[in-house]
């Protein structure tokens, strides 16, 4: 496992760049997931506009009108953060991260270069003001411009990202309320940012996008169809981040011998110990595995601050989900031009998403809930509702098209 890029470069290339400890492996893959989903969405919106199913809209904009003090101050604040914290971290990375472990204690501290922060902030604020004055006209005028649906891609991605993070954190706290109690007892930004639940992100992020689509008059079902392939691909990329970092999104212990039909695959595909996982799991866990320290006799390197592994090995469910998400993406991408009824592709996506997550839950580690004598996980419940919602949507769309 590679908790951050520092250990990846160190292990694979023998290069040690302390500043790379700032680049968390999981966070990097999540960022790449958003980039991939955004690129695919933009391409699909362009295609749908070309096919005549998505209309353009018009909006009135000011030409030659200054953005004003708020824009100048925003640039100044960004410059202050860059000079105060980012440059400090980069310059002192070798000393700050010498002891290994996650860099959050430095990221969220008050240490830095405050004077340099003020200087950089003033310069960036001044540059923004200078650019504002340069573009200002003596008599600003209003113009009506055409807005293409694909030009909204950035805003759609932003609403999905913000809503997704909020929803993912909210649903995680609902699933693990002890963490919420612990946060109020010992509040810290580091503890609040840890722990996310993917379904919470999909639900709240989806609602945020739906609200935005209605506000800018983009037909939601067409937009949903355009997002479907990118959503499942982004999910797979995110799960790849879980696998690379070892963030705890793994399965239950797997002590069964590898079956013959899987003899061609490496052993870790069947059961994996997640050495140097980012959570540095140590000691027994209720799921049945124990976190142990890596020693010189073990076949893995020891990354300072993360040198533990799981015993016995567990199902690498994040790898399985990456494979399934990739297969679903390939299918949806190949069918997107054939299924023209708005909402049908998205309904199929919901069904595949629900099936995939429901069955992977059978071998994943997750908190369980009891209701009317039934035991299930939050993800099993939501995945079932997701499948049923997708089924209902496809039936409704099919009947509507025939009618």
N, C-alpha and C positions, 0 to 999 in steps of 0.2 A: 504494500500500500504506500501511497505517496500523499501524505497530508497536505503538502504544498509543493510548489515547483522547485523549491530549494533541494529537497530530498530527491526529486526526480532527476534533476541535472547532476546531483552528486552521485547517485547510484548508477545512472546510465552512461554519463559522459565524464565522470570524475571532476566536474567543475563545481566549485563552491562560490555561489553568489548570495551573500547573506540577505540582500534586499528581496530575493525571490521568496523568502518566508512570508512576505506580505501577500503573496498570491496563493490563496487557498484553492486546492484542486477542485473541490466541489463548487465553490463560488465561480471559478473560471468556467466550468462546464455549464452551470446555470446561465451564465452570461452568453455563452456560445449557443445555448438552446434558444434564448430569446432572439439572437441574431438570425439563426436558421429559420425560426418560425416567422419572423418579420419579413425575411427575404422571400419566403414562399407565399406569404399573404400578399405582399406587394405584386408578385407575379400573377397570382390568381385574380386579384382585383383588376389588373390590367387586362387580363384575358376576358373577364366578365364584362368589362366596359366595352371592349372590342366586339364582343358577341351581342351587345345591345341589351343586356339584362340589368346593368347598373347605370343609372343616369348620372350626369354631372350636375353640380349645383353651382350657385353663384353667391358671392359674398362681397360686401363693400369694404374696401381698405383705404387707409389714408396713405398718401404719397407725400413725402417731404415733411411729415410731422415727427418731431423728436419723441423718442421713447420716454424720456424724462428721468428724474432722479432715481426712481425705483430700479431701473436697469443699471444705472451707474453704481448704485450701492450693491446690487447683486453681484456685479463683476468684482467690486472691491472685496466683498466677503469671500468670494471664491478665491481671489488672490491671497487673502489673508490665510485661509486654510492651507493653500499650497505652500506658502512661505513658512508658516508657523509649524505645521505638522508634517506634511509630505516631505519637504526637503530635509527636515530634521531626521525623519525615519531613514531616508535614503543615505544621508551622510553618515549616520551613526549605526547603520544596520549591523555591521560586523560586531560591535560591542553589545548592542541591545539584544541581539538574538543569539549570543554566544552560548547561553544556557539551554537552548532548544525550547521546544514547546510552542504553543500558539502565541501570536504577537498581540492579542487583544489588550493585554495589560498596558502595552505602550500606545496602541491605537486610541484607547479611550482615556488616557491619562492627560494631565494638563501640561506635561512637559513638551518643550519645543523651542522654536526660535521666535518669540513674540515680536521682537524688533524687526526681524526679517519679514515676518508676516505682515506687519503694518506697511513696510516699504513696498512689498509686492502687491498688496491690496491697493495702495494709493496709485501705483503705476497702472494696474489693470483697470481701476475705476476711471483714471484719467484717459486712458486709451479708448474706453467705451464712450466717454463723454465727447472726445475728439471726433470719433466716428459718427456720433449722433449729430454733432454740429455740421459735419461735412455733408451729410445727406439731407439736412434741413433745407426746405424751400422757403422763400420769403412769404409765399402764400400757399400753405399746404392744400392739397385737393383730394377729393374722394374719387375712387375709381371702382367700377364693378368688374370683378375678375371671375373667371371660370375655375372651379375646383374639381379636379378629377378624384374619383374614389380612392385610387392608389396613393394619392397625395396625403390621405388620412392615415397611412400605415403607421407612421411614427406615433401619432396620438393614440391609435388603437393599441399599439404595443405598450405605450406608457400606462394607459388605463389598465391593461391586463397585468402589467408588472406590479403596479401599486396595489390594485385590488387583490392580486394573487398573493403577495407577501402578507398583507393584512389578513386575508382569509386563511392562509396556511398557518399563520401563528395562532389565530383564534381557534381553529379546529384542533390544533395540537394541544392548546391549553384545556380545551373541553375534554380531550382524550386523556390528558395527564394533569388533572387539577392540582396535584401536589406541587408541580413546578410553579404554578401561579402563586400558591401559598408561600413557597420558598422565595419567590421573587419579592413579595411584599415584606418578608422578614429581613432579607438582605438584598435590597434592590441594587441592580447593576445593569448597565447596558449590555454587557457581554452575556449575562445569563438570559436577558430578555430576547436577544437575537437568536439564541440557539433553539433548535427544534422547530420543524415545519411539517405540516401534513398536506400532501399533494392535493387531495380532494378538496380541502378547504380553499386552496389556491384556485382550483378550477372553478369552483362554485362562485366565490366572491369576485374573482377576476372576470368570469363570464357575465355576471350581473353588471359589473362596471362597464364592460364593453357594450352590453345591450343598451344601457342608459346612454352611452356616448353615441351609439349608432342611431338611436331615436332622435337625439338632439341635432345631429348633422344630416338627418334624413337619408341614411343608408339602409335599405331593406335588410332587416336583421337576419332572415333565413339565408339570403344570399351571402351575407357576411359570414354567417356561421359555417356555411359550406366551404367558403374560401379559407377559413381558419383551420378546418378539421385536419387535413394532412399535416400541416405544420405543427398543430398541437400534439399529435401523437409522436411525431419525430422529435419534438422538443422534450417530450416526456422521456423518450428513450435516451436522449443525450444527457438529461438530468440524472437518470438512473446510472448512466456510465460514470458520472461524477461520484455517485454514491459508491460504486464499485471501486473506483480508483482511490478514493480517500478512505473508504471503510468507515462510513459515518453512522453505522449501526443499523442501516436498512438491510439487514441480512436475515437469513432464515433460521429455523430451529436446528438443533444438532442433528447431524447426519452421520451415523456410525455404520450405515449399511455399505456393503462392498459395492464398488462401481459395477454396474451391469455390463454384460458383454456387448450390447448394442452401442455402448458409449466408449468402447475400448480405444477408438481412434482419437478421443479427446484427452487433453491433459487432465490430471487428477483433480485440479482445483475447480474444474467445471462441475464436478459432482459434489465435492465437499472441500471447503476452504477455511483456513484458520485466520484469515485477515490479519497478517502480521503488520505491526506498526500502524494499526488503525488510528484514525484521527481522534477518536474518543479515548484512546489509551486505556481500554477496558481492563480492569484488574480485579481479581477476586471472583467468587461464584455469583452467578446470575440466576434468577428464577426460571429462565427459559431452559436451563439444564447445562449450559456451558460455563467454563471458568476462564477468566482472563489471567494469563500467566506471563511472567517476564521472559523475554527472549534472551537466551544465553549464547555463548560462543559455540556451543555444540549444536545449535539449531541451524537450519539451512538458510536463514534470512539475515540480512544486515540489521544492526541495532541503530535505529534513528533516535537520537537523544530527545527525550521528552515524550516519545511515543512507543517505546520498545516493548510492546506486549502482543500476545496472540491469543486466539481462542482455542480451548481444548474441551471437548472434541471439536472438530471442524463442523461448520454449518453449511446449509444450502446457500450458494451465492445468488440469492433471489434477485438482486439488482442486475446481475448479468443476464439472468433469464428474461427479466422485463425489458432490458435493452434489445434483446433478440426479438422478442414478440412485438415490441413497438415498431421496430424496423420493418418487420414483415407486414404489420398492419398498415404502416405508412405506404409501403410499396403497392399494396392492394388498393388503398384509397386513391393514391396518386394515379394509378392506371385506370380507375373507373370514374374519375372526376368529370370527364367530358361526356361520358355516356349517360350518367344520371343527372338529367337536367332539371328535374323538379326541385324547386327551392326547398331546402330542409332535408331532403332525402339522404344526401351524403353525410350530413351532420348526424342524422339519426343512426346511420350505420356505424359511424364513429363511436357514438355513445354506447351502442350495443357491444362492439368489440372491446371498448375500454372497460365496460362493466364485466364482461366475461373474463378478460385477462386478469383484472385485479381480484375478482372473486376467487378464482382458483389459485392464484399465487398466495393468497392469504392463508391457505391451508398449510403452507410450509414456512410462513413468515412469523417473526416475533412481533407481537402487537398486544396492546392492552385489550382485554375482553370485557364485554358488558353482559349483564343478565337481564332478561325481560320475559315475563310470563313463562319462566322455566326454560327459556332458550338462551344459549350462550353464543355470542358472536362478537366480532370486532366492529369498530366504527366503519372501517373500510369495506367490510362485507355488507353491511347495511347500505352504505351509500352506493357501492358498486351494483347491488341488486336494484336499487331505485334508478340508477343510471341506465342499466340495461332496459328496465321497464319503460323509462322515459323515452329512450331511443326507439324501442319497439312501437310505442304509442305514436311517436312522431312519424315514423316511416309509414305506418298504417294510415294515419291522417293525411299525409302528403299524397300517398297513392290513391286514396279515395277522392281527394280533392282534385287530382289531376284527371281521373276518370270522369268525375262529375262535370 
